[in-house]
Amino acid sequence: MRLRVAQDIFLVRQLGREVARAVGLETQDQTRMATALSEVGRVLLAAGSDTVVAFTVEPYGVPALKVVLAHPAPGEAGRLTEQLQQVGRLVDTMEVDDGGTGTVVRMARRLPPGAPRLTPGRMEEIRAGLAQHVPGSPLDELAVQNQQLIAALDEVRAQRDDLARLNAELEETNRGVMALYHQLSEELEETNRGVVALYAELDEKSVQLRAASEAKSRFLANVSHELRAPVTAIIGLGRLLTDSASDELTDEQRRQVELIRTSASDLLTLVNGLLDLAKAEAGRIEPNWSEVDLKAMFGQLRGTLRPLATRPEVDFVVDEPGVPVLRSDEVLLAQVLRNLLTNALKFTASGSVRLSVHAAGDDAEFVVADTGTGIPPELHERIFEEFYQVPGSMPVSGRGTGLGLPYARRLAGILGGGLWVDSVPGEGSTFTLRLPVAS
Ligand code: ADP
């Protein structure tokens, strides 16, 4: 259609709405398109008469209604763009072009997804319908416009009410969240206070524990030290009594003196063991680090322990050391190995007792393996406790105090390593002492 006089603005507005409705735009979008058209028409008419208005639909891609308004006067683009800025918000796209032949305004609005398909048949129908369109008077158009304005105002009010409700809900939720946050912070603070108090208590308890352990070690060291002298005297006196130079004793007296001597000897072993352990626990054992020749040490152990391996059913084997030298304390290391070997010989009735050493990474692993009674798995840690002896385990020879292994483990720790056992009852035990090669 053509836009020549002010009256035509009403016409273009009506037609725009009709077209928008026919192609399937929703009511609000129809009003938007009509308003945009009448505004653009008004501005173009002010620039001079005779604007051609063409409606097209874009059926490909995203279907849209397009309107092209061509005005014969060129060079108006800059001014129009400025004036139509607000109007551009009513449609999806709006472009103003300065063609050689005039100024062209293009607007487009996308059709909603549910709009009926615009087949060629449907397009024909729309065209025919529009051709029969009887233009209403400006008053009619004003009435329609008023109705649309009322509808729009209603909608704005409804939206404002919705917004107010949503705001109220949001505020309510915020209050809830804040209350929850405060509650959680308080709970967290409470828990933190509890944890801090617990730690303080733990610290205090561990100080008390350390003090108690030190007191125990001190007590053991003092008592054992005080006991050593009288027990040694008893053994000496016993030996004197049974000496051939002393007065002859009756058989019964000799038996009883012998009993006193062995008991005193056992007591001395116990006292010595306690003293060693107390010293180790009190940190009073300072290793004397030096290069240890393991070949020589193994030779010595072989020699000193051979007398204990008296049973022909038991093979006592000391392997050639797989690690020749080691930086450690010779005396303490020999003490641990002697302890383990003595135990192995004590609890092995037949088979073998074997000592060996091999490299394991940066460490040396000493292994004392026997084919003796073995130790049930649940007691593998308990045997390292002071005075603990496996219930019912009878040494093949000798007696024990239950202090050897705890002491040996302490020494292993002092030497920078560890000691543990692997054992199957009835098959034997393997004690492994792991020490750093270079301390
Ligand atoms: P003791 O040998 O003086 O009793 P230990 O602390 O050396 O004390 O050993 C604790 C206990 O561990 C022993 O009484 C024995 O029950 C068990 N045990 C230690 N070595 C062996 C072994 N090689 N085979 C079987 N049992 C062992």
Residues whose N, C-alpha, C, O or C-beta is under 5 A from the ligand:
A	BS01	ADP	N343 A344 F347 G372 T373 G374 I375 I383 Y388 Q389 V390 S393 R399 G400 T401 G402 L403 G404 L405 P406 S429
